[in-house]
Amino acid sequence: KKEKKHNKQELLPYAVYSTLNDLKCPISIKEISAVSGYSDSKIYKMQEDNKTIVLEPIDLLEKYCKMLDLTYESYTVIKEDLPKTTKTGHNPLTVIATVIYSYCKKNNLNKKKYSIKNISSIVNTSPISIQRYLKILNKK
C-alpha cells in the first residue's frame, strides 16, 4: 500500500508537467522537479507507454529572454538563431542558454550580466553543458 500511495504522489508532478505542456505553457522537468521535490528521473519514469513530451526550445525562449531582461528585438534575432531541428541531442535548456549567450557575446552586451555562469543559473542548466554545445555551434 505504501508503494501504491508513493506512486500516486509521484504521478502528480508528471501530471502537472504533462498538462502544462498540453496547454502550450512549457515548463521543464527540472522546474517541476525543483517544486515537487521528486527527481527528474522519477518524473521521466511516470511517462506512460514510453510517450515522451518534447519541449521545443522556441517555446521556452521567450520566458528566458524575459528573465534575462532582453528586448523583443533581441528575442526575435535569437529565435532565428535557434536550430531548426529539435534533435540536437542536447537538453532544450542547454540549447536556449547557448544561443542566448552566443547572441549576447556577438553583440557585446554586459559581460557580467550575460556571462555563461549567470545565464546558466537563470536557465537552470550547467555552464559546462553550455560550453560543450557552444563548441558544436562554433564548428558549424
FENBEL-V526166 format. One record per backbone hydrogen bond with DSSP energy under -0.5 kcal/mol. NH is the residue of the N-H (numbers start at 0). CO is the residue of the C=O. E is the energy in kcal/mol with one decimal. If there is no record, write none. Layout:
nh=NH co=CO e=E
nh=NH co=CO e=E
//
This chain:
nh=4 co=0 e=-2.6
nh=5 co=1 e=-2.4
nh=6 co=2 e=-2.3
nh=7 co=3 e=-2.0
nh=8 co=4 e=-1.8
nh=9 co=5 e=-2.0
nh=10 co=6 e=-1.5
nh=11 co=7 e=-1.0
nh=12 co=8 e=-0.7
nh=13 co=9 e=-1.0
nh=14 co=10 e=-2.9
nh=15 co=11 e=-2.5
nh=16 co=12 e=-2.4
nh=17 co=13 e=-3.2
nh=18 co=14 e=-2.6
nh=19 co=15 e=-2.5
nh=20 co=16 e=-1.9
nh=21 co=17 e=-2.2
nh=22 co=18 e=-1.8
nh=23 co=20 e=-1.3
nh=24 co=19 e=-2.9
nh=31 co=27 e=-1.9
nh=32 co=28 e=-2.9
nh=33 co=29 e=-2.2
nh=34 co=30 e=-1.9
nh=35 co=31 e=-2.9
nh=36 co=32 e=-2.3
nh=42 co=38 e=-1.7
nh=43 co=39 e=-2.5
nh=44 co=40 e=-2.1
nh=45 co=41 e=-0.9
nh=45 co=42 e=-0.6
nh=46 co=43 e=-1.6
nh=49 co=46 e=-0.7
nh=50 co=47 e=-2.6
nh=53 co=51 e=-0.6
nh=54 co=52 e=-0.7
nh=55 co=53 e=-0.5
nh=58 co=55 e=-1.2
nh=59 co=55 e=-1.0
nh=59 co=56 e=-0.6
nh=60 co=56 e=-1.6
nh=61 co=57 e=-0.6
nh=63 co=59 e=-1.6
nh=64 co=60 e=-2.4
nh=65 co=61 e=-2.2
nh=66 co=62 e=-2.0
nh=67 co=63 e=-1.6
nh=68 co=65 e=-1.5
nh=69 co=64 e=-2.9
nh=74 co=70 e=-2.3
nh=75 co=71 e=-2.3
nh=76 co=72 e=-1.8
nh=77 co=73 e=-2.9
nh=78 co=74 e=-2.5
nh=79 co=75 e=-1.3
nh=80 co=76 e=-1.1
nh=81 co=77 e=-0.9
nh=81 co=78 e=-0.6
nh=87 co=85 e=-1.4
nh=93 co=90 e=-0.5
nh=94 co=90 e=-2.0
nh=95 co=91 e=-2.5
nh=96 co=92 e=-2.6
nh=97 co=93 e=-2.4
nh=98 co=94 e=-2.3
nh=99 co=95 e=-2.6
nh=100 co=96 e=-2.6
nh=101 co=97 e=-2.8
nh=102 co=98 e=-2.2
nh=103 co=99 e=-2.6
nh=104 co=100 e=-2.5
nh=105 co=101 e=-2.4
nh=106 co=102 e=-1.9
nh=107 co=104 e=-1.2
nh=108 co=103 e=-2.4
nh=113 co=109 e=-2.4
nh=114 co=111 e=-0.9
nh=118 co=114 e=-2.8
nh=119 co=115 e=-2.7
nh=120 co=116 e=-1.8
nh=121 co=117 e=-1.9
nh=122 co=118 e=-2.8
nh=123 co=119 e=-1.2
nh=124 co=119 e=-2.2
nh=129 co=125 e=-1.6
nh=130 co=126 e=-2.3
nh=131 co=127 e=-2.4
nh=132 co=128 e=-2.4
nh=133 co=129 e=-2.4
nh=134 co=130 e=-1.7
nh=135 co=131 e=-1.4
nh=136 co=132 e=-2.3
nh=137 co=133 e=-2.4
nh=138 co=134 e=-1.2
nh=139 co=135 e=-0.9
nh=139 co=136 e=-0.5
//
